[in-house]
Amino acid sequence: MKNEIERNMDMDSKLPLVCICIPAYNAEKTIERTLESLVKQTYKNIIIKIVNNNSSDRTPEIAEKYAKQYENITTYNFDITVPGEENFDRCLQLSEGDYTCLFHSDDVYDSHIIEREVSALQENDSLGAVFTCANIIDENDVIVDQLVPREEFIKNKIYTFDEMFPVILRYGMCFVTPSAMVRTEVYKKTIKKHQRDKSFGGASDADTWIRILKASNVMILQEKLINYRMSMASYSYRTLMVYKNTLSDCLLRVLEHNINEINDNSKRDKYVDILAKFKTKILLDDAYKAIICGDFEYAREVLEMLNGVKMSFRYLCKKKLYAVLANVGIPQSIRKMLIYKKYHRLLSFDDIDAKQGAEEKK
């Protein structure tokens, strides 16, 4: 008779296979916690592929340690460092099984995330992808905020492209993308390539999710099943203070591209009008960031782009205030306070001093 371990292995092998790909680059400070959270999943039919983007720190060593300890973990080491979007493409090429997750090397996952997402996909054939909510953690794993859907999202509702795309045009991406589980066949047949246009830059993943949404429905589970890291070392942090060719600017190009692909003229015109309001918000954000970084000339250039643009009273007040600040100029001490006010949950004054000091040396 088979012993209990063998019986459990047989049962696990009959479950849908989940392939977790982890693109990693210089993640020695966080990847161990990521892997620890994944090897403790309640769902067992999992394979984990660590895709090392030619890291120069201990990331390969840590990955190899886990690969030796766990039979379901494999490492893939590349000797050429490529942009993050291209490393995601490597992950897509390596994906297999029934469902694929592209999880981040600095996030920490709840032990039930795979089980919950597999259950959702198994119960709903129309779903191409499922996402969850998240806690935001800092570099010390302290929860500082949360990412949850807006009030208009109904609990565990299945969303179509026509329902979700207008929301994305109003508010930006509404998904916690490193929580996503996608049917592997959707990645293989529909997406194929993560970055289909280099002008999309860091927003290439947004284009991926929109293309998935065009091909199938999606669901957002109303559970915080991932601790999403926002720290000084994370990509998410590094984008906070960028005000030229920002991630939001790239997202605008993605949204405009996808709108132009829509054949229905009435829908396309409607989406263009919705996007115009979002574009105003992005330009105001760029102007604000330029001001607090001391680039008053660029802030004035951005604000001039909004001359003659119809906007809400609130946005009009912001525009006038930013114009005054850009023309008068404000000292670093006050700019530092503005940064702290906007990002105080993620930054300390030492962080701000280090960031501004680095900027001044450039």
WOTAFEN-V387320 format. One record per residue. N is the residue number from 1. RES is the residue in one small letter. PSI is psi as a letter, one per 30 degrees, with the letter a starting at -180 (none if undefined). NEAR is the number of other C-alpha atoms within 10 Angstrom. D_LAST is the distance of its C-alpha to the last C-alpha in Angstrom with 1 decimal. Layout:
n->N res->RES psi->PSI near->NEAR d_last->D_LAST
n->N res->RES psi->PSI near->NEAR d_last->D_LAST
This chain:
n->1 res->m psi->k near->5 d_last->70.2
n->2 res->k psi->k near->7 d_last->66.5
n->3 res->n psi->l near->7 d_last->64.8
n->4 res->e psi->e near->9 d_last->62.6
n->5 res->i psi->e near->9 d_last->59.3
n->6 res->e psi->e near->11 d_last->60.6
n->7 res->r psi->e near->11 d_last->61.7
n->8 res->n psi->e near->12 d_last->58.3
n->9 res->m psi->e near->12 d_last->56.7
n->10 res->d psi->e near->11 d_last->59.1
n->11 res->m psi->e near->12 d_last->58.3
n->12 res->d psi->e near->15 d_last->54.5
n->13 res->s psi->f near->12 d_last->54.9
n->14 res->k psi->f near->9 d_last->56.7
n->15 res->l psi->l near->14 d_last->53.8
n->16 res->p psi->k near->16 d_last->51.3
n->17 res->l psi->k near->20 d_last->48.6
n->18 res->v psi->k near->25 d_last->45.1
n->19 res->c psi->j near->24 d_last->42.2
n->20 res->i psi->j near->26 d_last->39.0
n->21 res->c psi->k near->27 d_last->36.0
n->22 res->i psi->j near->25 d_last->32.8
n->23 res->p psi->k near->24 d_last->29.7
n->24 res->a psi->k near->25 d_last->27.7
n->25 res->y psi->j near->22 d_last->24.4
n->26 res->n psi->h near->18 d_last->23.3
n->27 res->a psi->g near->23 d_last->25.5
n->28 res->e psi->f near->20 d_last->27.2
n->29 res->k psi->f near->14 d_last->26.7
n->30 res->t psi->f near->19 d_last->28.5
n->31 res->i psi->f near->24 d_last->30.6
n->32 res->e psi->e near->19 d_last->33.5
n->33 res->r psi->e near->16 d_last->34.0
n->34 res->t psi->e near->19 d_last->33.9
n->35 res->l psi->e near->22 d_last->36.5
n->36 res->e psi->e near->14 d_last->38.6
n->37 res->s psi->f near->17 d_last->38.9
n->38 res->l psi->e near->24 d_last->39.9
n->39 res->v psi->f near->18 d_last->42.6
n->40 res->k psi->g near->13 d_last->44.2
n->41 res->q psi->k near->17 d_last->44.9
n->42 res->t psi->f near->14 d_last->48.4
n->43 res->y psi->k near->20 d_last->48.6
n->44 res->k psi->f near->21 d_last->49.2
n->45 res->n psi->i near->20 d_last->49.3
n->46 res->i psi->k near->22 d_last->45.6
n->47 res->i psi->k near->21 d_last->43.7
n->48 res->i psi->k near->24 d_last->40.1
n->49 res->k psi->j near->21 d_last->37.8
n->50 res->i psi->j near->26 d_last->34.5
n->51 res->v psi->j near->24 d_last->32.4
n->52 res->n psi->j near->24 d_last->29.8
n->53 res->n psi->h near->25 d_last->26.9
n->54 res->n psi->h near->18 d_last->26.5
n->55 res->s psi->k near->18 d_last->25.0
n->56 res->s psi->g near->12 d_last->23.9
n->57 res->d psi->a near->13 d_last->25.0
n->58 res->r psi->g near->14 d_last->28.6
n->59 res->t psi->e near->24 d_last->28.9
n->60 res->p psi->e near->23 d_last->31.5
n->61 res->e psi->e near->11 d_last->33.4
n->62 res->i psi->e near->15 d_last->33.8
n->63 res->a psi->e near->24 d_last->34.8
n->64 res->e psi->e near->17 d_last->37.4
n->65 res->k psi->e near->14 d_last->38.8
n->66 res->y psi->e near->19 d_last->39.6
n->67 res->a psi->e near->17 d_last->40.9
n->68 res->k psi->e near->12 d_last->43.4
n->69 res->q psi->e near->9 d_last->44.4
n->70 res->y psi->k near->13 d_last->44.9
n->71 res->e psi->f near->10 d_last->46.7
n->72 res->n psi->g near->16 d_last->45.2
n->73 res->i psi->k near->21 d_last->41.6
n->74 res->t psi->k near->18 d_last->40.3
n->75 res->t psi->k near->19 d_last->36.9
n->76 res->y psi->j near->17 d_last->35.5
n->77 res->n psi->k near->16 d_last->32.9
n->78 res->f psi->k near->14 d_last->31.0
n->79 res->d psi->g near->9 d_last->29.4
n->80 res->i psi->k near->9 d_last->26.9
n->81 res->t psi->k near->14 d_last->24.0
n->82 res->v psi->l near->13 d_last->24.1
n->83 res->p psi->l near->10 d_last->22.4
n->84 res->g psi->e near->17 d_last->24.0
n->85 res->e psi->e near->21 d_last->26.3
n->86 res->e psi->e near->17 d_last->27.8
n->87 res->n psi->e near->21 d_last->28.4
n->88 res->f psi->e near->24 d_last->30.3
n->89 res->d psi->e near->17 d_last->32.4
n->90 res->r psi->e near->20 d_last->33.3
n->91 res->c psi->e near->23 d_last->34.5
n->92 res->l psi->e near->21 d_last->36.6
n->93 res->q psi->f near->14 d_last->38.2
n->94 res->l psi->f near->15 d_last->39.2
n->95 res->s psi->k near->24 d_last->40.6
n->96 res->e psi->a near->20 d_last->44.3
n->97 res->g psi->a near->16 d_last->47.0
n->98 res->d psi->e near->15 d_last->47.9
n->99 res->y psi->k near->25 d_last->44.7
n->100 res->t psi->k near->28 d_last->41.1
n->101 res->c psi->k near->24 d_last->38.2
n->102 res->l psi->i near->21 d_last->34.5
n->103 res->f psi->l near->23 d_last->33.4
n->104 res->h psi->k near->22 d_last->29.9
n->105 res->s psi->g near->26 d_last->29.3
n->106 res->d psi->g near->26 d_last->27.9
n->107 res->d psi->l near->23 d_last->30.7
n->108 res->v psi->k near->25 d_last->34.1
n->109 res->y psi->k near->26 d_last->37.2
n->110 res->d psi->k near->17 d_last->40.5
n->111 res->s psi->f near->18 d_last->43.4
n->112 res->h psi->g near->16 d_last->45.3
n->113 res->i psi->e near->24 d_last->42.6
n->114 res->i psi->e near->26 d_last->44.1
n->115 res->e psi->e near->14 d_last->47.6
n->116 res->r psi->e near->17 d_last->47.0
n->117 res->e psi->e near->24 d_last->45.2
n->118 res->v psi->e near->21 d_last->47.8
n->119 res->s psi->e near->11 d_last->50.5
n->120 res->a psi->e near->20 d_last->49.1
n->121 res->l psi->e near->20 d_last->48.8
n->122 res->q psi->e near->11 d_last->52.3
n->123 res->e psi->f near->10 d_last->53.9
n->124 res->n psi->j near->13 d_last->52.3
n->125 res->d psi->f near->10 d_last->52.7
n->126 res->s psi->f near->15 d_last->50.9
n->127 res->l psi->k near->22 d_last->47.6
n->128 res->g psi->f near->23 d_last->44.9
n->129 res->a psi->l near->25 d_last->42.4
n->130 res->v psi->k near->24 d_last->42.3
n->131 res->f psi->l near->25 d_last->39.5
n->132 res->t psi->l near->26 d_last->39.5
n->133 res->c psi->l near->22 d_last->37.9
n->134 res->a psi->l near->25 d_last->35.4
n->135 res->n psi->k near->19 d_last->34.3
n->136 res->i psi->k near->22 d_last->30.6
n->137 res->i psi->l near->22 d_last->29.7
n->138 res->d psi->a near->21 d_last->26.8
n->139 res->e psi->f near->16 d_last->25.7
n->140 res->n psi->g near->8 d_last->28.9
n->141 res->d psi->g near->17 d_last->31.1
n->142 res->v psi->k near->12 d_last->31.9
n->143 res->i psi->k near->17 d_last->32.9
n->144 res->v psi->f near->14 d_last->30.9
n->145 res->d psi->a near->16 d_last->32.0
n->146 res->q psi->l near->14 d_last->34.0
n->147 res->l psi->j near->17 d_last->33.9
n->148 res->v psi->l near->19 d_last->37.3
n->149 res->p psi->l near->18 d_last->38.7
n->150 res->r psi->l near->10 d_last->39.3
n->151 res->e psi->f near->7 d_last->42.9
n->152 res->e psi->f near->7 d_last->44.1
n->153 res->f psi->k near->15 d_last->43.9
n->154 res->i psi->k near->13 d_last->47.3
n->155 res->k psi->k near->13 d_last->47.6
n->156 res->n psi->h near->16 d_last->47.5
n->157 res->k psi->k near->12 d_last->48.3
n->158 res->i psi->k near->18 d_last->48.0
n->159 res->y psi->k near->19 d_last->45.8
n->160 res->t psi->l near->17 d_last->46.2
n->161 res->f psi->e near->17 d_last->43.7
n->162 res->d psi->f near->12 d_last->45.4
n->163 res->e psi->e near->11 d_last->45.0
n->164 res->m psi->e near->19 d_last->41.4
n->165 res->f psi->e near->21 d_last->39.6
n->166 res->p psi->e near->15 d_last->40.1
n->167 res->v psi->e near->17 d_last->38.7
n->168 res->i psi->e near->18 d_last->35.5
n->169 res->l psi->f near->24 d_last->35.2
n->170 res->r psi->e near->17 d_last->35.5
n->171 res->y psi->f near->14 d_last->33.3
n->172 res->g psi->a near->18 d_last->31.2
n->173 res->m psi->k near->20 d_last->32.0
n->174 res->c psi->g near->19 d_last->34.7
n->175 res->f psi->k near->22 d_last->34.8
n->176 res->v psi->j near->17 d_last->33.4
n->177 res->t psi->e near->20 d_last->32.7
n->178 res->p psi->g near->20 d_last->32.4
n->179 res->s psi->f near->27 d_last->35.9
n->180 res->a psi->k near->22 d_last->37.4
n->181 res->m psi->k near->26 d_last->40.5
n->182 res->v psi->k near->26 d_last->41.5
n->183 res->r psi->k near->21 d_last->44.7
n->184 res->t psi->e near->23 d_last->43.9
n->185 res->e psi->f near->17 d_last->46.0
n->186 res->v psi->e near->18 d_last->43.8
n->187 res->y psi->e near->21 d_last->40.7
n->188 res->k psi->e near->14 d_last->42.7
n->189 res->k psi->e near->9 d_last->44.6
n->190 res->t psi->e near->15 d_last->42.5
n->191 res->i psi->e near->20 d_last->38.9
n->192 res->k psi->e near->15 d_last->38.9
n->193 res->k psi->k near->19 d_last->35.3
n->194 res->h psi->e near->22 d_last->32.5
n->195 res->q psi->j near->22 d_last->30.1
n->196 res->r psi->f near->14 d_last->32.4
n->197 res->d psi->k near->13 d_last->29.8
n->198 res->k psi->f near->11 d_last->26.2
n->199 res->s psi->f near->14 d_last->25.2
n->200 res->f psi->f near->22 d_last->26.0
n->201 res->g psi->b near->21 d_last->23.0
n->202 res->g psi->f near->20 d_last->22.8
n->203 res->a psi->g near->23 d_last->25.9
n->204 res->s psi->e near->26 d_last->28.1
n->205 res->d psi->e near->19 d_last->29.8
n->206 res->a psi->e near->23 d_last->30.8
n->207 res->d psi->e near->23 d_last->32.5
n->208 res->t psi->e near->20 d_last->34.3
n->209 res->w psi->e near->20 d_last->35.7
n->210 res->i psi->e near->20 d_last->36.8
n->211 res->r psi->e near->16 d_last->38.6
n->212 res->i psi->e near->22 d_last->40.3
n->213 res->l psi->e near->20 d_last->41.3
n->214 res->k psi->e near->18 d_last->42.9
n->215 res->a psi->f near->17 d_last->44.8
n->216 res->s psi->l near->18 d_last->46.0
n->217 res->n psi->l near->21 d_last->46.0
n->218 res->v psi->l near->28 d_last->43.7
n->219 res->m psi->k near->23 d_last->44.2
n->220 res->i psi->j near->26 d_last->42.1
n->221 res->l psi->k near->22 d_last->43.7
n->222 res->q psi->h near->17 d_last->43.6
n->223 res->e psi->k near->17 d_last->42.8
n->224 res->k psi->j near->19 d_last->39.6
n->225 res->l psi->g near->22 d_last->39.7
n->226 res->i psi->k near->24 d_last->36.1
n->227 res->n psi->j near->26 d_last->33.5
n->228 res->y psi->j near->28 d_last->30.3
n->229 res->r psi->k near->28 d_last->27.3
n->230 res->m psi->j near->24 d_last->24.3
n->231 res->s psi->l near->19 d_last->22.1
n->232 res->m psi->f near->16 d_last->18.5
n->233 res->a psi->f near->16 d_last->19.1
n->234 res->s psi->l near->15 d_last->20.8
n->235 res->y psi->e near->13 d_last->19.8
n->236 res->s psi->e near->13 d_last->21.4
n->237 res->y psi->e near->17 d_last->19.0
n->238 res->r psi->f near->13 d_last->15.8
n->239 res->t psi->f near->13 d_last->17.2
n->240 res->l psi->e near->13 d_last->17.9
n->241 res->m psi->g near->17 d_last->14.8
n->242 res->v psi->k near->15 d_last->14.2
n->243 res->y psi->f near->23 d_last->15.6
n->244 res->k psi->k near->14 d_last->15.4
n->245 res->n psi->h near->10 d_last->17.8
n->246 res->t psi->l near->18 d_last->18.6
n->247 res->l psi->e near->20 d_last->21.3
n->248 res->s psi->e near->24 d_last->23.6
n->249 res->d psi->e near->21 d_last->23.1
n->250 res->c psi->e near->19 d_last->24.0
n->251 res->l psi->e near->25 d_last->26.9
n->252 res->l psi->e near->21 d_last->28.1
n->253 res->r psi->e near->19 d_last->28.4
n->254 res->v psi->e near->22 d_last->30.3
n->255 res->l psi->e near->23 d_last->32.6
n->256 res->e psi->e near->16 d_last->33.3
n->257 res->h psi->e near->14 d_last->34.1
n->258 res->n psi->e near->16 d_last->36.5
n->259 res->i psi->e near->20 d_last->38.1
n->260 res->n psi->f near->14 d_last->38.8
n->261 res->e psi->f near->9 d_last->40.6
n->262 res->i psi->k near->13 d_last->43.1
n->263 res->n psi->f near->9 d_last->46.4
n->264 res->d psi->j near->10 d_last->47.9
n->265 res->n psi->e near->10 d_last->47.1
n->266 res->s psi->e near->9 d_last->48.0
n->267 res->k psi->e near->12 d_last->45.7
n->268 res->r psi->e near->16 d_last->42.9
n->269 res->d psi->e near->14 d_last->43.2
n->270 res->k psi->e near->12 d_last->43.3
n->271 res->y psi->e near->20 d_last->40.1
n->272 res->v psi->e near->15 d_last->38.3
n->273 res->d psi->e near->11 d_last->39.3
n->274 res->i psi->e near->16 d_last->38.1
n->275 res->l psi->f near->22 d_last->34.7
n->276 res->a psi->e near->17 d_last->34.2
n->277 res->k psi->e near->18 d_last->34.1
n->278 res->f psi->e near->18 d_last->31.6
n->279 res->k psi->e near->18 d_last->29.4
n->280 res->t psi->e near->20 d_last->29.6
n->281 res->k psi->e near->18 d_last->28.4
n->282 res->i psi->e near->20 d_last->25.4
n->283 res->l psi->e near->20 d_last->24.3
n->284 res->l psi->e near->21 d_last->24.9
n->285 res->d psi->e near->17 d_last->22.8
n->286 res->d psi->e near->23 d_last->19.9
n->287 res->a psi->e near->27 d_last->20.4
n->288 res->y psi->e near->28 d_last->20.5
n->289 res->k psi->e near->22 d_last->17.3
n->290 res->a psi->e near->22 d_last->15.5
n->291 res->i psi->e near->25 d_last->17.3
n->292 res->i psi->f near->24 d_last->16.5
n->293 res->c psi->f near->21 d_last->12.7
n->294 res->g psi->g near->20 d_last->13.3
n->295 res->d psi->i near->16 d_last->13.2
n->296 res->f psi->e near->23 d_last->16.9
n->297 res->e psi->e near->14 d_last->17.3
n->298 res->y psi->e near->17 d_last->16.8
n->299 res->a psi->e near->27 d_last->19.0
n->300 res->r psi->e near->19 d_last->21.6
n->301 res->e psi->e near->12 d_last->21.6
n->302 res->v psi->e near->20 d_last->22.2
n->303 res->l psi->e near->20 d_last->24.9
n->304 res->e psi->f near->13 d_last->26.6
n->305 res->m psi->f near->11 d_last->27.0
n->306 res->l psi->f near->16 d_last->29.2
n->307 res->n psi->k near->9 d_last->31.5
n->308 res->g psi->f near->7 d_last->35.1
n->309 res->v psi->k near->12 d_last->34.4
n->310 res->k psi->k near->12 d_last->37.0
n->311 res->m psi->l near->15 d_last->35.8
n->312 res->s psi->l near->11 d_last->37.2
n->313 res->f psi->e near->9 d_last->37.7
n->314 res->r psi->e near->8 d_last->35.1
n->315 res->y psi->e near->15 d_last->32.4
n->316 res->l psi->e near->15 d_last->33.5
n->317 res->c psi->e near->12 d_last->33.0
n->318 res->k psi->e near->16 d_last->29.5
n->319 res->k psi->e near->22 d_last->28.7
n->320 res->k psi->e near->12 d_last->30.1
n->321 res->l psi->e near->12 d_last->28.4
n->322 res->y psi->e near->20 d_last->24.9
n->323 res->a psi->e near->21 d_last->25.8
n->324 res->v psi->e near->13 d_last->26.7
n->325 res->l psi->e near->17 d_last->23.5
n->326 res->a psi->e near->24 d_last->21.3
n->327 res->n psi->e near->13 d_last->23.5
n->328 res->v psi->e near->10 d_last->23.8
n->329 res->g psi->k near->16 d_last->20.3
n->330 res->i psi->k near->15 d_last->20.2
n->331 res->p psi->l near->10 d_last->18.8
n->332 res->q psi->e near->13 d_last->16.4
n->333 res->s psi->e near->8 d_last->19.5
n->334 res->i psi->e near->11 d_last->21.2
n->335 res->r psi->e near->17 d_last->18.4
n->336 res->k psi->e near->16 d_last->18.3
n->337 res->m psi->e near->15 d_last->22.0
n->338 res->l psi->e near->16 d_last->21.8
n->339 res->i psi->e near->19 d_last->19.6
n->340 res->y psi->e near->17 d_last->22.1
n->341 res->k psi->e near->11 d_last->25.0
n->342 res->k psi->e near->10 d_last->24.0
n->343 res->y psi->g near->14 d_last->23.0
n->344 res->h psi->f near->13 d_last->24.8
n->345 res->r psi->f near->15 d_last->26.8
n->346 res->l psi->f near->19 d_last->23.9
n->347 res->l psi->l near->18 d_last->21.5
n->348 res->s psi->l near->12 d_last->22.0
n->349 res->f psi->e near->13 d_last->20.3
n->350 res->d psi->e near->9 d_last->18.8
n->351 res->d psi->e near->13 d_last->17.2
n->352 res->i psi->e near->17 d_last->15.8
n->353 res->d psi->e near->12 d_last->14.5
n->354 res->a psi->e near->12 d_last->12.8
n->355 res->k psi->e near->15 d_last->11.2
n->356 res->q psi->e near->17 d_last->10.2
n->357 res->g psi->e near->11 d_last->9.0
n->358 res->a psi->e near->10 d_last->6.7
n->359 res->e psi->e near->11 d_last->5.5
n->360 res->e psi->f near->10 d_last->5.5
n->361 res->k psi->f near->6 d_last->3.8
n->362 res->k psi->none near->5 d_last->0.0
